[in-house]
Amino acid sequence: MSAVIDNTLKQPAPAAGKAAARTLSPATPPAATTRRQLKPYALAALPPLIGLALLVIVWQIVATSTSNFPSPAVTLEHAVKLFSDPFYSNGPNDQGIGWNIWSSLKRVGTGFGLAALVGIPLGFLIGRFRFLSSMFNPIISLLKPVSPLAWLPIGLLVFKAANPAAIWAIFICSIWPMIINTAVGVQRVPQDYMNVARVLNLSEWKILTRILFPSVLPYMLTGVRLAIGTAWLVIVAAEMLTGGVGIGFWVWDEWNNLNVPHIIIAIVVIGVVGLVLEQALVALARAFTYEEVKS
């Protein structure tokens, strides 16, 4: 009996101990908690802000030392006026920057979509069958290094119109990354998967949908990302040569008018649109793949 009493006396009262601990431990101030929560965001945002500030400083120095080169303040003033009415239309050669961006995006979407419809299935076939790989690899190696703008005269000759020729240039520059990355993904599918498919006597369609497509998807999306960046680069140069409505033609037209602030605004717009397109495809890749996708 005395042993039971002694053990009972030795055990601390849990509720009282916890209450005492809560009383003794100082409460964290709300301001300190908020600072701790915002610190990762601040550390992530600080380097880009410093980089942008450095760019503006260099820009201001160049504008100060070079005549007829607009300063950041002058360019910002022009940008406010330009984007106050981006969709005005005073004829085919005088339209707002919004219409020019939209026209370029339509051309890129058409050429890029056609390249995906042709390039991705062709990449699966080249990666799947050794005979097709041996047949197409020399052709791809020969044509891939050719500048897309070198194909523009061929498009003008065949289609006899500027708009289809620009879409052709987008198509021919976008198709190579899709073919190559898709074919590499098919060739890197583990052989054990194909052996299991052979043992189970799976049809070619089931091999494609159940084995190849899930394994190749990360490679395929990488090719798509590379292709969209190249397509957006090419459309600007193609529109400079073909004319019409588009961001490339708009840049060339502003140069002919010696409107340098608008050219700088167009450079920023082209970069922002290209960044948005690439990040959209990065988000798509992350949504459909389990692998880490680097932005």
Secondary structure as GFF3:
##gff-version 3
##sequence-region A 1 295
A	DSSP	alpha_helix	2	10	.	.	.	ID=ss1
A	DSSP	alpha_helix	14	24	.	.	.	ID=ss2
A	DSSP	alpha_helix	30	65	.	.	.	ID=ss3
A	DSSP	alpha_helix	72	84	.	.	.	ID=ss4
A	DSSP	alpha_helix	97	128	.	.	.	ID=ss5
A	DSSP	alpha_helix	130	143	.	.	.	ID=ss6
A	DSSP	three_ten_helix	148	151	.	.	.	ID=ss7
A	DSSP	alpha_helix	152	159	.	.	.	ID=ss8
A	DSSP	alpha_helix	162	187	.	.	.	ID=ss9
A	DSSP	alpha_helix	191	199	.	.	.	ID=ss10
A	DSSP	alpha_helix	204	206	.	.	.	ID=ss11
A	DSSP	pi_helix	207	212	.	.	.	ID=ss12
A	DSSP	alpha_helix	213	242	.	.	.	ID=ss13
A	DSSP	alpha_helix	247	256	.	.	.	ID=ss14
A	DSSP	alpha_helix	260	288	.	.	.	ID=ss15
###
